[in-house]
Amino acid sequence: QVQLVESGGGLVQPGGSLRLSCAASGITFSRYFMRWHRQAPGKQRELVASITSGGTTNYASSVQGRFTISRDNVKNTVYLQMNKLKPEDTAVYYCNTQIGSTGYWGQGTQVTVSS
């Protein structure tokens, strides 16, 4: 059974940093593309960052240069380091992977950027 469990969200002031983690189980983690998405209130879910099994990364333009996605294939965990946070980064953040035609999602972790 595939499980993705996010952690690390919280309340942070503008300009601050957070690191999100997503622990995967039930899959051969190193084989799979991993993604971070977010959904702000009243908005559609959007892709924030992705990382291939080989470690190639890609970012939404809104977070390029501020966020860094990484993975630890020993710990079966994908991370999202978020720096220089802005109020518009406030959202629920989800990790995701796809195996064949099936997408798997975590339960999400809330990030709130506010003074």
VENCORKA-V194745 format. One record per backbone hydrogen bond with DSSP energy under -0.5 kcal/mol. CO is the residue of the C=O (numbers start at 1). NH is the residue of the N-H. E is the energy in kcal/mol with one decimal. If there is no record, write none. Layout:
{{CO;NH;E} {CO;NH;E}}
This chain:
{{3;25;-2.1} {4;6;-0.5} {4;107;-0.5} {5;23;-2.5} {7;21;-2.6} {10;112;-2.8} {12;114;-2.1} {13;16;-2.3} {15;84;-0.6} {16;85;-2.3} {18;82;-3.3} {20;80;-2.2} {21;7;-2.2} {22;78;-2.2} {23;5;-2.1} {25;3;-2.4} {27;29;-1.6} {28;31;-2.2} {29;32;-1.9} {33;98;-0.5} {34;51;-2.6} {35;96;-2.0} {36;48;-3.0} {36;49;-1.8} {37;94;-2.5} {38;46;-3.0} {39;92;-2.3} {40;43;-2.3} {46;38;-2.4} {48;60;-2.6} {49;36;-2.8} {50;58;-1.9} {51;34;-2.7} {52;55;-1.4} {56;52;-2.5} {58;50;-2.3} {60;63;-1.6} {60;64;-1.3} {63;66;-2.6} {63;67;-2.1} {66;83;-2.0} {68;81;-3.1} {70;79;-3.0} {71;73;-0.5} {72;76;-0.8} {72;77;-1.9} {76;24;-3.1} {77;72;-3.0} {78;22;-1.9} {79;70;-1.6} {80;20;-2.7} {80;82;-0.6} {81;68;-2.5} {81;83;-0.6} {82;18;-2.1} {85;15;-3.4} {86;89;-2.2} {87;90;-1.8} {91;93;-0.5} {91;111;-2.8} {92;39;-2.2} {93;109;-1.9} {94;37;-3.1} {95;106;-1.8} {96;35;-2.3} {97;104;-3.1} {98;100;-0.5} {99;102;-1.9} {101;103;-0.5} {102;99;-2.8} {104;97;-1.8} {109;93;-2.9} {110;10;-0.9} {111;91;-2.0} {112;12;-2.7} {112;114;-0.7}}
